[in-house]
């Protein structure tokens, strides 16, 4: 919603700033990096993991476009 960030967003936001990418694309990159690290460390994974890596970033980008106006209005922010 672009009104605040949680701790786990910092890496995705940093990647987005470094490479001038949208939040969704940078989130996909971060999830992919974390997946590779987990795979190397023999962590469990499944189809849900792959779906999350591929789908969450684009879904969040679309939702941010749709809901940002409402979020700003709700927060009392004028653009």
C-alpha positions as CSV (number, residue, x, y, z in Angstrom):
1,X,0.0,0.0,0.0
2,X,3.1,2.2,0.2
3,X,2.2,3.4,3.7
4,X,4.7,1.5,5.7
5,X,7.1,-1.5,5.6
6,X,7.8,-4.5,7.8
7,X,11.2,-5.8,8.5
8,X,11.1,-8.6,5.9
9,X,10.4,-6.0,3.1
10,X,13.7,-4.2,3.6
11,X,15.7,-6.6,1.4
12,X,13.1,-6.4,-1.4
13,X,12.9,-2.6,-1.2
14,X,16.7,-2.4,-1.3
15,X,16.9,-4.6,-4.4
16,X,14.2,-2.5,-6.0
17,X,16.1,0.7,-5.3
18,X,19.5,-0.7,-6.4
19,X,18.2,-2.0,-9.8
20,X,15.3,0.4,-10.3
21,X,12.7,-2.3,-10.2
22,X,9.1,-2.4,-9.0
23,X,8.4,-3.9,-5.6
24,X,6.8,-7.0,-7.1
25,X,9.8,-7.8,-9.3
26,X,12.3,-7.2,-6.5
27,X,10.2,-9.4,-4.2
28,X,10.3,-12.2,-6.8
29,X,14.1,-11.9,-7.0
30,X,14.4,-12.0,-3.2
31,X,12.1,-15.0,-2.9
32,X,14.2,-16.7,-5.6
33,X,17.4,-15.9,-3.7
34,X,16.0,-17.3,-0.5
35,X,14.7,-20.4,-2.3
36,X,18.1,-21.1,-3.8
37,X,19.7,-20.7,-0.3
38,X,17.2,-23.0,1.2
39,X,17.7,-25.5,-1.6
40,X,21.4,-25.5,-1.1
41,X,20.9,-26.1,2.6
42,X,18.6,-29.0,1.8
43,X,15.4,-27.3,3.0
44,X,12.0,-28.7,2.1
45,X,10.1,-27.2,-0.7
46,X,7.0,-28.0,-2.8
47,X,4.7,-26.7,-5.5
48,X,3.4,-24.0,-3.1
49,X,6.9,-22.7,-2.8
50,X,7.3,-22.4,-6.6
51,X,3.8,-20.8,-6.9
52,X,4.8,-18.3,-4.2
53,X,8.0,-17.3,-5.9
54,X,6.4,-16.8,-9.3
55,X,3.0,-15.3,-8.3
56,X,3.3,-13.2,-5.2
57,X,5.3,-10.4,-6.8
58,X,3.0,-9.8,-9.8
59,X,-0.1,-10.1,-7.6
60,X,1.2,-7.5,-5.2
61,X,2.2,-5.1,-8.0
62,X,-1.4,-5.3,-9.4
63,X,-3.0,-4.9,-6.0
64,X,-0.9,-1.9,-5.1
65,X,-2.2,-0.2,-8.3
66,X,-5.8,-1.0,-7.5
67,X,-5.8,-0.1,-3.8
68,X,-3.3,2.7,-3.4
69,X,-5.9,5.5,-4.1
70,X,-8.2,4.0,-1.4
71,X,-5.3,3.6,1.0
72,X,-4.2,7.2,0.6
73,X,-7.7,8.4,1.1
74,X,-8.2,6.2,4.2
75,X,-4.9,7.5,5.6
76,X,-5.9,11.1,4.8
77,X,-3.0,11.6,2.4
78,X,-3.4,13.7,-0.7
79,X,-1.3,12.8,-3.7
